[in-house]
Amino acid sequence: MFASGDRLEDVTARWVARFNEHEAKAVAEVVNLVLQASGCNLRINEDDIADPDNAPNRVAEIQEEFQQVGTAVRRAQLSTG
């Protein structure tokens, strides 16, 4: 996020501008940032944000996929270790 060396205020101002242009897309960026920071490579999109009634289902899908990836990684580590 800050690899460009930009100031926090500049990064924030650009995000707020994107939010004002397309709210769901900008919120998806923040959610994806949190997912990535937690070690999850899965992503959501603006359609997921625009459908709040489906949020519990989408969170469950992400959890399931993340657990499957983690299980596969652990199995691979065990077979090589």
C-alpha positions, 0 to 999 in steps of 0.5 A: 500500500505504501510501497510508492512512498506516498504520505498517508494523507495522500493515500487516504485522499485518493481512496476517499476520491475513489469512494466518492466515485464508486462506493462499493468498489472502494469498500471492497478495496478495504476489505481485500486489504484486511483479507490480505493483511491476515494472510488470505489471498482470496478477494471479494468484489464490488458485487459482494459489497453491493449485496449485504444480504449475502454477506454472511454466505460470502464470509462463510465461503471465504472462511471455507476456501481459506481453511482448504488452502491452509490444509493443503499448505500444511499437507504439502509442508508435512510431505516435504518436511 
